[in-house]
Amino acid sequence: MPVPSGGSETTATSHARGDEDGLLDRIGLIEAQPLPQRAAGFEQVHDELLAELQRSDHGGV
């Protein structure tokens, strides 16, 4: 991701990158689990992401 011309990342950009890194770490942990736990873990991530999308659709962000 490019750095803005000011020389440092904006707060929103760094926050988004932190969220992305956290999600990737979480997915890595889920992938290491046996199949039944992976299914439950991915279902939980799905539900959380869906709830976040629905909140943003309704201006709750």
PEKA-V344942 format. One record per pair of residues at least 24 apart in sequence whose C-alpha atoms are under 10 Angstrom apart, sorted by the first residue. I is the first residue (numbers start at 1). J is the second residue. D is the distance in whole Angstrom. If there is no record, write none. Layout:
i->I j->J d->D
i->I j->J d->D
This chain:
none
